[in-house]
């Protein structure tokens, strides 16, 4: 069984959509989209950017304290 699976995966290596669909079938179906539903995609992108910029600032601040 394992050999057949690996052969199928190798057969799909040039087509990521087919590979994704194959893995989805193996794992029991499609998962829910984890992204929140929004009316304005730009505001969602801005929220993500703010979140990660805050993370970066926090990491930088913590690194400054560890240098001393």
C-alpha atoms as one frame of an Amber mdcrd trajectory, in Angstrom:
protein
   0.000   0.000   0.000   2.769   2.462   0.927   4.545   1.963  -2.373   1.387
   2.702  -4.339   0.839   5.896  -2.342   4.361   7.109  -2.932   4.062   6.339
  -6.644   0.875   8.418  -6.817   2.508  11.292  -4.954   5.461  11.178  -7.334
   3.084  11.129 -10.306   1.521  14.374  -9.058   4.799  16.167  -8.327   4.426
  18.457 -11.348   0.779  19.290 -10.619   0.257  20.715  -7.138  -3.520  20.942
  -7.579  -3.799  17.204  -8.289  -1.488  16.469  -5.363  -3.582  18.660  -3.062
  -6.793  16.932  -4.191  -5.194  13.510  -3.660  -4.069  14.380  -0.139  -7.504
  15.848   0.605  -9.112  12.557  -0.411  -6.686  10.612   1.788  -7.353  12.775
   4.825 -11.117  12.576   4.613 -12.266  15.687   2.852 -11.773  19.375   2.697
 -11.068  21.347   5.820 -12.735  24.603   6.662 -11.046  27.788   5.595  -9.378
  29.186   8.736  -9.474  32.745   7.430 -12.126  35.024   8.902 -14.874  36.191
   6.592 -14.645  39.883   5.848 -16.287  42.390   3.613 -13.114  44.389   3.099
 -10.024  42.351   2.248  -7.787  45.407   2.503  -8.687  45.947   6.155  -7.991
  42.270   6.877  -4.583  42.586   5.210  -3.900  45.689   7.295  -4.819  43.811
  10.487  -2.435  40.983   9.580   0.336  43.483   8.817  -0.217  45.260  12.145
  -0.205  41.947  14.010   3.106  40.837  12.509   4.731  44.246  12.851   3.825
  44.202  16.556   5.315  40.711  16.844   8.550  41.886  15.230   8.754  44.908
  17.532   8.182  42.693  20.579  10.925  40.297  19.493  13.347  43.172  18.881
  12.597  44.667  22.286  13.114  41.314  23.991  16.419  40.792  22.176  17.664
  44.182  23.331  17.085  43.170  26.954  18.939  39.868  26.476  22.079  41.494
  25.054  22.912  43.204  28.354
